[in-house]
Amino acid sequence: MHQAKISFYSTKILASNTSRQLFSITNSLLGKVKSSPLPSSIPLSELPQRFSDFFHSKVTSIRRNLDSTTVTPPSVPDQPFCGTVWGAFQSVSEDEVKKILTQSTIKTCELDPLPTSFLTHCLDDLLPHLTSIINDSLHSGLFPSAFKSAIVKPLLKKTTLNPEILKNYRPVSNLSFLSKILEKVVLRQLSNHLLTNNLFYSHQSAYRAGHSTETALLKIVNDLLSALDEDKVSLLSLLDLSAAFDTIDHSILLSRLSYSFGISDTVLAWFTSYLTDRTQTISVNGSKSLPAPLHYG
């Protein structure tokens, strides 16, 4: 049994593709299983709705404050897009869908109609149907309504924070497995469009192949050391935006996709469909809140 455990974990460690996976395996071996406490002052039956109301009011409050500022950002940037306009998705093959599926983390959400492990076990039989669903979505410019719901679980930001205060929790969204596969298909084609037209910001490290927090830190450290060698004074300003993604105005985002990134026709319609009519439900230990619509702009 000892040798079997060694072989099992050695295989898992060697198969780890990211540092997150490696740390997860290490923590499980050391017994460092994360457990997020919950507010004890609120009855469990009321907790999901209280969290739902809090998360909604938080975003609404931030948006209201942004809208009341004296400086109004332009709805579109000054420079229009100059490049190859992207108006239609390319069809994906069964091999492409299979590759994305096999490279994805096998997780099952409450919204999935069947366990992800069962889906991957029967992948060869289901693959033609999955590929057809994905291509129908791409060519129609419609994101399936069944994929627009999210199960959200509150997670304490830090173990040192007071678990009785709701603002110390962050919402963690769980989406259906197939919706994430469709997102990855679109992401590949979107990344190719951005690379082909040189649309990535030169110093962007997030959401970019070959870049990460490590490359961002290396750039900062290099700039500081270079300035030090030249006897210059350095000032580092760091911004932490609260609920940054949740407060993005979708109408402005779609305008910029069209005006600044050359996205049009069916592709723009797909992104519009993706961003509209979405809902989220808070789940806490089996209890759930009412589905809450997401309205951002």
JOUR-V612322 format. One record per helix or strand of 2 or more residues. SS is the DSSP state (~ for helix, > for strand). FROM is the first residue (numbers start at 1). TO is the last residue. Records with the same first field share a line. If there is no record, write none. Layout:
SS: FROM-TO ; FROM-TO
//
This chain:
~: 2-14 ; 19-30 ; 44-67 ; 94-103 ; 116-121 ; 123-140 ; 145-147 ; 166-168 ; 177-196 ; 213-229 ; 250-259 ; 265-275
>: 149-156 ; 169-174 ; 278-284 ; 287-288 ; 292-294
//
